[in-house]
Every structure is written in C-alpha cells, then in structure tokens.
Amino acid sequence: MQVDRSDKEIIVRIPIGLDSEKLQSVLDLIRYGELTSKSTVAQEEVDQLASDINKSWWLKNRDRFIK
C-alpha cells in the first residue's frame, strides 16, 4: 500500500489482491466520516438510527448465523 499526500487530497494505492469486501468496508467508513464530519445531529438520534439499522440488518441476515 502506498499513501501520497498533497495540499488538497490523500491518494491511497492498494494492491489488486485485496479482498473487495474488506476494501468496501474501509471505504464506507471513510465516506461515513466525510459525511458526518460537520453534522450537528444529537447523539440520541445517531444512536436510534444505528439501532434501527442493526435491527434491519439482523432481520435480513439472521438465517446466515442461526441454522
């Protein structure tokens, strides 16, 4: 992996062999940070949204874990 910085951006070069799902998870986390960096939403609202998302995810994926 190679990281280059300039005044306006950071460029990360990643080898092709990296697991695409793991890469997508990292990119999602970076995007989340970018989107929420200037947010003024209350922590309670964030917690409720996270809870709703987790419940939704579990309903869609529980069969993968419980057989």
Buried (B, 14 or more C-beta within 10 A) or exposed (E): EEEEEEEEEEEEEEEEEEEEEEEEEEEEEEEEEEEEEEEEEEEEEEEEEEEEEEEEEEEEEEEEEEE
